[in-house]
Amino acid sequence: MESEPRIILITGSSGFLGQALSQHFGAQPNTLVVGFDRFESPHPTPKEECLFCDMSSDESVQKTFQLLKTRNGSKIDAVLHLAAYYSFSGEDSPMYKKVTVQGTERLLRELQSFEVGQFIFSSSMLVHKPNQPGEKITEDSPIEPTWQYPLSKVETEKVITEKRGKIPSVILRIAGVYGDNCNSIPIAHQIQRIYEGQLEGHLYSGDTDVRQSFMHVDDLVAAFQAVVDHKDVLPELSVFEIGEPDAMSYEEMQKEMGMLIHGTDWKTFSVPKPIAKLGAMVEMEIPFVEKPFVKPWMVDHADDNYDISIDKAKAVLGWSPRRRMVDTIPKMIAKLKADPLGFYKINALKAPGWLKDEHPEPVVSQVQS
């Protein structure tokens, strides 16, 4: 007789990473994935339950856990906590506090009545103070977030430290995540600017040698798996930097994308910050025109350098990424060229009129019976 399945609880299960983790763990023997989210998973696995949960509501979190306990008992092998608020607006939204910080506190409060093997939190490398070119960020580097999203992660890490009780916990400070279809908002907009030949595609409001670590979603899934595999040997609270240690510079990415898209040596010019910020502010005020992705607040952070060391993850977890951004950009561009409108749709980009004219959507005839 088969034993009771192990329970893997994933918050934010309908998101890009949540879906990847659900499919990965759901495919394993004798494992049931339980997803908490406000939305149903677009691609549920046969061994996955999706429960509605609003992390900003005490009542919703409490009721969802009551339902979980009724259905599956009080033992949870691992909680993979991804749910968080994120916005590129740059504004200090109260949702950072309600969803990310207080939502985690609600989660940990309800988990105290469960037997939890491990709690894994998806933090961000952006909690650190940006480093200087040539330096590497480690787990011990200064904590100094520069905008609201990473600040909410810092506050949430503090909540975990203080409110986890006896639950063994792991904090993963994750680099920017991408996939073969791009699946990264900033990288997708960078590709769009170059593909459409926009003037902005040749300009950057900072040092073009600035580097930010990224990582492929497959490698991030492998990192979560490595943490789960090592739960019996990890201390009660662990922190790991997770990402690709050989980050490309902005100019290197520009050149690679430009060559693959247009077959030319794509030139990128650094623009003084006051001019770049003024230009971004003017573009934001132009009526009847789609607002640009680059907001004025982003100009202030254009020189932020995040180049990380994964020595601890390699030594303790035996994990290191197998994919690299430099090898995946050609796959992204190949998918863009093969199906431009599909690429735009996957990455939530607004297609220009000329692209729609060149690649019209197929017409589906409707026949009434």
N, C-alpha and C positions, 0 to 999 in steps of 0.2 A: 504494500500500500504506500502510495506516494505521500511524503511528508507535506506539511503546510508550506506554501511558497513563501520565500523571503519577500519582504515588502520594501520597495524602493520608492520613496515619496519625492516627487519633483514639483517644486513651486515654479510658476511661470512656464508650465509645460507646453503651452501652445506657441511659444516663441521659437526663433531659429535654433538656439542652443537647446531649448527644452525638447523640441521635436527630435533632434539628433540624439540626445541622451535617452529619451523614451524609447526610440527604436533600438538603440544599442543594448540597453539593459533589458528591454522587453523581449529581445531575441534570445536571452540566456535561459538555460533550463531552470525550472522550478522558481521562476521569478515573476512577481506581479508588480507592475509599475502603476502607482497611483499619482495622477496629476492634479495639482491644485491650480486653477486659473479662472479668470473671468470669461475666457473664451474656450470653446471646444478645440481640441487638437485637430488641425486640418488633415493629419495623416495618422490616425490612431492605430496602434498595433493591436493584434488579437489579445495580447496579455497586458492591456492597459485600461485603467479606469480613470475617467476624467470627472472630477468633482468641482462644482462651482465654488469659488472662494474669493471674496473681496478682501484683500489684505489690509485695506484701510478701515475695515469694520470689525469691532470686537465681536458683535453678534454673529457675523458671517463666519469668521475664523472659528469661533467656538462651536457653532452648529456643524461646520464641515468636519471638524475633528470628532464630534460626537457620532456623526454618520460613519466616518472611517473606523472608529472603534467598534461600532455595531456590526459593520460588514466584515472587518478583517482582524479584529482583536487589538490588543494594546502593544504589540511588538512591531517596531519599525527597524529594519536593518540599517538603512541609511536615508538621510534627508539631504537632498541636493537643492539648496535654496538659491534660486535664480531670480525670483520675482523682485522687481525694483522699478522705480520711476526713472525715466530718462527723457531728456529733451534737449534739442540743439538751439532752443530759443535764447539761452543764456540767462533767463529770468529765474529769480529765486522763488520757485513754485512751492506752495505748501504741500504739494504731493510728495516731494522728496521726504519730508518728515512723516507724513501720514502713511505712505506705502513702504518706503525703503526702511526707515529707522523704526517707527512705531509698529509697522507690519511685522518686522523681525521680532520685536519684543512680544507681540501677540502670539506669534508662532512658537517662540521658546516657552512662553507661559503655558500654553496648551500641551506642549510636548513633555512637560514635567510629569504628567500622569501616564506617560508611555515608557516602555523600555526601548530606548533608542541606542543603536549601536554606534552611530556616527552622524554628526551634523557638519555638512560641507557648505561653506558660504562663498559665493562668487563675488569677490571684491574686485578691485581694479588697481593696476599699476599706477594709475593717475593719483592715487592717494599720496604718492611721494612728491617731494620737491623735485622739479625738473633738474636733470644733471647736466654736466658740461660735456661737450663732444669728447669722445675718447674715454669717458668714465662709464661705469656700469652701476645700475641700481641693484641693491641687494635687499634682503629682508630687513636689514638693520639701517638702511638709508633713512634720512630725515622724512618725517611725515609732514607734508605741507601742501595740501590740495589747493589748486588755483581757481576752481569754480565749483558750482553747487553740486554737480553730480558726484565728483570724487569726495567732496565734503560729506555728502550723505553716506558714502561708503565708510569713511573714517568713523563717523558717529555710530554706524551700525556695527563695525568691528568692536567698538567700545561696549555696545549693548551685549554682544555675544560674550565678551570677556566677563561681564558682570552678571549676566542673566542666564547663562547656559546651565547653571547648576552642576550636576554630575555628568552631563552629556559630553562625551569626547567630541571636540570640535576642530575643524580645519578651515583656515582662511586661505583662499587662493586669490592672489593679486594678479589678475589676468590682463594680458595685453589685448589689443584690438583684435577682434575675431573676423575672419573672412572665410569664404568657401570657393569652390570652383566657378560658381556663377557670380562671384564677387560677394554679394550678401553683406557688404560693409557700406554703410551710408557715406562716410567721407571718401572712400576709395571709388565708389560708384560715381559720385559727383566729379571727382578728379578725372575719371575716364570720360564722362560725359562732356566736360569742358574741352578735352582734347579731341574727341571724336567729332564734335560739332564745330571745331575750329574757332572756338570763342577766344576773344582777346584775353579774357581772364585766364584761359588755359596757358598763357605764356607768362603770367605774372604771379608772384608770390610775395606776401607781405612779411618777409623775414629772411633769415639765412637759409638758402636752399640746401645746405648741407645738414640741416636738422634731421634727426632720426627718431622714429617712434616704432617700437616693437609691435609686431602683429603676430598672429598665429592662425593656422588652419583649423577649422572646426573639428576635423578628424583628430588632430593632435590634442585639442582641448578635451574631447571625449576620452581619449586615452589617458589624459592626466587625471580625470575624475575616476577612471577605472583603477589607475595606479594607487590613488588615495584609498579607495575602497579595499583594494587588495592588501594594503599595508595597515589597516585599521588596528590590528592586534599589536603592532610594534611602535605605533606613533604615540607621542606623549598626549596628555589630556587636551592640550591646545597647541596647534601647529600653524605656522604661516609659511607659504611658499610663493615665490615669484614664478609665474608661468607664461612663457612666450618664446618667440624665436630670438636667440641670442645674437644673431647677425642681422640686425635691422638695416634696411635700405634707407638711404637718404631720400628726401623729397625730390631732389634733382635726378637721382638715379631712377626713381620710379617714373618721373616725367619722361626721361629719355627712352626708357624701355617701352612705355605706353605709346609715345609718339612714333617710334620706329615701327612698332607692330601695327599701328593703326594707319599711319600715313606713309611709312617707308622713308621718313626723313629724320634728320637730326633735329629733334624738337628742342627749341630754345626756351629757357625759362629765365626771366629777369626778376631780380629782387627789387621791390618797390618800397620806398621809405614808409614807415608805419603811419605817420600823419596823413600822407596822401592816400594810402590804402584805406585807412579808416574813414576818411572823408568820402572817398568813392563809394564805400560800402553803405555809408549813411545816406548818401544821395540816392543810390539804387533802391534802398528800402522805402524811400518816399515817392518813387515814381508810380503814379496811379495806373491801373489797368494793365500792369505788367507783373508777371510772376516774380515773387520776391527771390533774390539770390540766395544760394545756400550759405555763402560766406557772409556771416553777420559781423557787425562792427566789433562785438566782444571777442570774436575769434582772432581778430588781428592782433590783439594784445598777447595772445598765446601762440603766435605763429613760430616763435623761437623756442618753445618748450621742447626740450630734448628728453626722450624716455627710451634709454637703451639699457636693457636689463641683463642681469646675470641669473642663470638657472642652475648654478653649481649645487645649491642645496637640494633642489628637486632631483637632480641627477644622482647625487650621493645617497639620499634618503629613500627616494621613491623608485629609483632606477628609470626615471622618465626623461626623455628629451624628444623634441619634435622631429618627425620624419619628413614633414613637408617644409617648403620654403616659399616665401613670397615671390622671389625672383623666378622660381620655376612655375608658379601658379598664374602669374600675370599673363603669360602666353595663352593659358587655358581660358582665362576670363575674356581676353580679346577675341579668341577664336569663337567663343560662344556669342559674343557681341556681333561679330561679322556674319555668323551663320543665321542669326535671328535677332536683328536689332530691336524690334518691337518687343520680343519676348524678354530680352535682356533688360530693357527699360521697365517692363512690367514687373519682373522679379525684383528689381531694385527700386521700385516706386519712383521712377524718374518720369518727368513729363516730356513726352516726345515732341519735337518741333514739327510744324506742319509739313516741311519738305520730307521728313523721314516717313511720315504717315502716307504721303503721296507716293513715295518710292516703294513702300512696303505696306500696301493696304491690308486691312483686316479681312480675312475671308468672309464672304457673304454666305450665311446659312439660310437656305430657303425653308419656309414654314408651310406645311401642307395641313390644312384642316381636314379631319376625318368626318 
